[in-house]
């Protein structure tokens, strides 16, 4: 196991550290909202298009990383049935919780998450989820299989919905 660096040795419990991390997450989410608003003000649609393109590209490039981390291979993604092996890992990492899937078949994958640690601050700028996370997820799906067709979010917590739903279908 990798050794902890001196600056990672905190004089508080893990439980207390969790409270600090939650507060830090909220501050960072607020900064992202501010920067997103500033970018829209200064660059308009050109800024939004660039954010979407860059996050999509990052998602696509990250497919190899997530496959390695999840112990999967490209042939595991000939259809949609193994998407949860990566998507669940990502959602767990991001502290998003769910109660199963709307659909998990070879032809389609749709998941509904009911929590999000950044939803409250991001509600100030609801387009941020689609621009950043939706684009990243779409790129990731393309990186896993070019025949995956992300349909995007049909629900978003930041827009007042009770959950977030993201759907992917396999091209016929």
KOLKE-477475 format. One record per residue (C-alpha): residue number from 0; residue in one letter; x, y, z. Coordinates in Angstrom, 2 decimals. Layout:
# KOLKE-477475
<NUM; 'a'; <X; Y; Z>>;
...
This chain:
# KOLKE-477475
<0; 'x'; <0.00; 0.00; 0.00>>;
<1; 'x'; <1.21; 3.48; -0.85>>;
<2; 'x'; <2.57; 5.51; 2.05>>;
<3; 'x'; <0.67; 8.60; 3.17>>;
<4; 'x'; <2.42; 11.89; 2.62>>;
<5; 'x'; <2.90; 14.20; 5.60>>;
<6; 'x'; <0.23; 16.62; 4.39>>;
<7; 'x'; <-2.30; 13.77; 4.33>>;
<8; 'x'; <-1.86; 13.01; 8.04>>;
<9; 'x'; <-4.77; 14.87; 9.61>>;
<10; 'x'; <-5.10; 15.16; 13.40>>;
<11; 'x'; <-8.82; 14.32; 13.31>>;
<12; 'x'; <-10.96; 11.21; 12.89>>;
<13; 'x'; <-12.09; 9.90; 9.52>>;
<14; 'x'; <-15.67; 10.82; 10.49>>;
<15; 'x'; <-14.65; 14.41; 11.22>>;
<16; 'x'; <-12.62; 14.49; 8.00>>;
<17; 'x'; <-15.75; 13.43; 6.10>>;
<18; 'x'; <-17.51; 16.55; 7.37>>;
<19; 'x'; <-14.62; 18.69; 6.19>>;
<20; 'x'; <-14.60; 17.00; 2.79>>;
<21; 'x'; <-18.34; 17.60; 2.44>>;
<22; 'x'; <-17.84; 21.31; 3.14>>;
<23; 'x'; <-14.89; 21.45; 0.74>>;
<24; 'x'; <-16.96; 19.72; -1.95>>;
<25; 'x'; <-19.65; 22.37; -1.56>>;
<26; 'x'; <-17.09; 25.18; -1.88>>;
<27; 'x'; <-15.59; 23.62; -5.00>>;
<28; 'x'; <-19.07; 23.17; -6.50>>;
<29; 'x'; <-19.76; 26.85; -5.87>>;
<30; 'x'; <-16.51; 27.76; -7.65>>;
<31; 'x'; <-17.49; 25.63; -10.65>>;
<32; 'x'; <-20.85; 27.47; -10.82>>;
<33; 'x'; <-19.09; 30.83; -10.69>>;
<34; 'x'; <-16.63; 29.86; -13.41>>;
<35; 'x'; <-19.40; 28.41; -15.58>>;
<36; 'x'; <-21.43; 31.63; -15.28>>;
<37; 'x'; <-18.35; 33.71; -16.06>>;
<38; 'x'; <-17.54; 31.55; -19.08>>;
<39; 'x'; <-21.10; 31.87; -20.41>>;
<40; 'x'; <-21.04; 35.63; -19.90>>;
<41; 'x'; <-17.74; 36.06; -21.70>>;
<42; 'x'; <-17.99; 33.35; -24.35>>;
<43; 'x'; <-21.67; 32.55; -24.73>>;
<44; 'x'; <-22.52; 29.53; -26.88>>;
<45; 'x'; <-18.90; 29.21; -28.00>>;
<46; 'x'; <-17.88; 28.60; -24.38>>;
<47; 'x'; <-20.65; 26.04; -23.80>>;
<48; 'x'; <-19.79; 24.21; -27.03>>;
<49; 'x'; <-16.11; 24.10; -26.01>>;
<50; 'x'; <-16.94; 22.78; -22.52>>;
<51; 'x'; <-19.12; 20.04; -24.04>>;
<52; 'x'; <-16.50; 19.08; -26.63>>;
<53; 'x'; <-13.67; 18.98; -24.08>>;
<54; 'x'; <-15.62; 16.94; -21.53>>;
<55; 'x'; <-16.80; 14.55; -24.23>>;
<56; 'x'; <-13.20; 14.05; -25.35>>;
<57; 'x'; <-12.09; 13.49; -21.73>>;
<58; 'x'; <-14.86; 10.92; -21.29>>;
<59; 'x'; <-13.81; 9.08; -24.42>>;
<60; 'x'; <-10.17; 9.08; -23.37>>;
<61; 'x'; <-11.08; 7.83; -19.89>>;
<62; 'x'; <-12.76; 4.64; -21.19>>;
<63; 'x'; <-9.47; 2.70; -21.05>>;
<64; 'x'; <-8.86; 3.87; -17.49>>;
<65; 'x'; <-12.33; 2.81; -16.31>>;
<66; 'x'; <-12.07; -0.55; -18.04>>;
<67; 'x'; <-8.75; -1.22; -16.32>>;
<68; 'x'; <-10.09; -0.05; -12.94>>;
<69; 'x'; <-13.22; -2.23; -13.28>>;
<70; 'x'; <-11.39; -5.29; -14.64>>;
<71; 'x'; <-13.30; -5.19; -17.92>>;
<72; 'x'; <-12.16; -5.31; -21.54>>;
<73; 'x'; <-13.51; -3.73; -24.70>>;
<74; 'x'; <-15.23; -6.99; -25.72>>;
<75; 'x'; <-17.29; -6.76; -22.51>>;
<76; 'x'; <-19.03; -3.77; -24.09>>;
<77; 'x'; <-20.33; -5.37; -27.29>>;
<78; 'x'; <-23.74; -4.53; -25.83>>;
<79; 'x'; <-25.10; -2.44; -22.94>>;
<80; 'x'; <-25.36; -5.19; -20.34>>;
<81; 'x'; <-21.97; -4.50; -18.72>>;
<82; 'x'; <-22.23; -0.72; -18.50>>;
<83; 'x'; <-23.09; -1.00; -14.75>>;
<84; 'x'; <-19.61; -2.42; -14.09>>;
<85; 'x'; <-18.20; 1.01; -14.85>>;
<86; 'x'; <-21.15; 3.28; -14.16>>;
<87; 'x'; <-21.72; 1.91; -10.65>>;
<88; 'x'; <-18.04; 2.43; -9.85>>;
<89; 'x'; <-18.22; 6.04; -11.01>>;
<90; 'x'; <-21.44; 6.76; -9.13>>;
<91; 'x'; <-20.05; 5.22; -5.94>>;
<92; 'x'; <-16.92; 7.35; -6.27>>;
<93; 'x'; <-19.06; 10.48; -6.74>>;
<94; 'x'; <-21.36; 9.60; -3.79>>;
<95; 'x'; <-24.38; 9.11; -6.02>>;
<96; 'x'; <-26.81; 6.46; -4.79>>;
<97; 'x'; <-29.41; 4.46; -6.69>>;
<98; 'x'; <-32.02; 1.73; -6.20>>;
<99; 'x'; <-31.39; -0.39; -9.28>>;
<100; 'x'; <-31.83; 0.39; -12.94>>;
<101; 'x'; <-34.66; 1.58; -15.11>>;
<102; 'x'; <-33.29; -0.71; -17.82>>;
<103; 'x'; <-30.25; -2.98; -17.97>>;
<104; 'x'; <-30.49; -5.12; -21.10>>;
<105; 'x'; <-28.16; -5.82; -24.00>>;
<106; 'x'; <-30.04; -3.14; -25.99>>;
<107; 'x'; <-30.18; -0.33; -23.43>>;
<108; 'x'; <-28.96; 0.93; -20.09>>;
<109; 'x'; <-30.77; 3.55; -18.04>>;
<110; 'x'; <-29.95; 4.39; -14.48>>;
<111; 'x'; <-31.61; 6.63; -11.97>>;
<112; 'x'; <-29.60; 8.22; -9.16>>;
<113; 'x'; <-31.36; 9.86; -6.26>>;
<114; 'x'; <-28.55; 11.76; -4.53>>;
<115; 'x'; <-25.83; 14.17; -5.61>>;
<116; 'x'; <-23.37; 16.05; -3.43>>;
<117; 'x'; <-23.25; 19.03; -5.80>>;
<118; 'x'; <-26.92; 19.31; -6.80>>;
<119; 'x'; <-27.75; 22.11; -4.37>>;
<120; 'x'; <-25.04; 24.55; -5.51>>;
<121; 'x'; <-25.37; 23.49; -9.16>>;
<122; 'x'; <-29.10; 24.31; -9.11>>;
<123; 'x'; <-27.96; 27.91; -9.57>>;
<124; 'x'; <-26.79; 26.94; -13.06>>;
<125; 'x'; <-28.79; 23.85; -14.08>>;
<126; 'x'; <-27.24; 23.53; -17.55>>;
<127; 'x'; <-23.94; 22.68; -15.91>>;
<128; 'x'; <-24.79; 18.98; -15.46>>;
<129; 'x'; <-25.54; 18.37; -19.10>>;
<130; 'x'; <-22.56; 20.42; -20.26>>;
<131; 'x'; <-20.06; 18.71; -17.99>>;
<132; 'x'; <-21.40; 15.36; -16.80>>;
<133; 'x'; <-23.68; 14.60; -19.74>>;
<134; 'x'; <-20.88; 15.33; -22.19>>;
<135; 'x'; <-18.36; 13.29; -20.18>>;
<136; 'x'; <-20.76; 10.32; -19.98>>;
<137; 'x'; <-21.51; 10.54; -23.70>>;
<138; 'x'; <-17.80; 10.52; -24.50>>;
<139; 'x'; <-17.20; 7.63; -22.11>>;
<140; 'x'; <-19.92; 5.57; -23.79>>;
<141; 'x'; <-18.42; 6.33; -27.22>>;
<142; 'x'; <-15.02; 5.24; -25.90>>;
<143; 'x'; <-16.47; 1.97; -24.62>>;
<144; 'x'; <-18.28; 1.22; -27.88>>;
<145; 'x'; <-18.79; 3.55; -30.85>>;
<146; 'x'; <-22.19; 1.87; -31.36>>;
<147; 'x'; <-23.45; 3.12; -28.00>>;
<148; 'x'; <-25.89; 5.99; -28.49>>;
<149; 'x'; <-26.17; 8.09; -25.33>>;
<150; 'x'; <-29.62; 9.66; -25.10>>;
<151; 'x'; <-28.54; 11.98; -22.29>>;
<152; 'x'; <-30.41; 13.02; -19.20>>;
<153; 'x'; <-34.19; 12.77; -19.12>>;
<154; 'x'; <-34.28; 13.96; -15.51>>;
<155; 'x'; <-31.92; 16.12; -13.48>>;
<156; 'x'; <-31.90; 16.90; -9.78>>;
<157; 'x'; <-30.52; 20.37; -10.55>>;
<158; 'x'; <-33.65; 21.12; -12.59>>;
<159; 'x'; <-35.96; 20.14; -9.72>>;
<160; 'x'; <-36.56; 16.51; -10.67>>;
<161; 'x'; <-36.58; 13.85; -7.94>>;
<162; 'x'; <-33.67; 12.00; -9.60>>;
<163; 'x'; <-31.19; 12.05; -12.43>>;
<164; 'x'; <-31.66; 9.58; -15.29>>;
<165; 'x'; <-29.13; 8.89; -18.02>>;
<166; 'x'; <-29.87; 6.51; -20.89>>;
<167; 'x'; <-27.68; 4.69; -23.41>>;
<168; 'x'; <-28.92; 2.57; -26.30>>;
<169; 'x'; <-27.11; 0.20; -28.63>>;
<170; 'x'; <-27.27; 1.18; -32.29>>;
<171; 'x'; <-29.26; -1.30; -34.39>>;
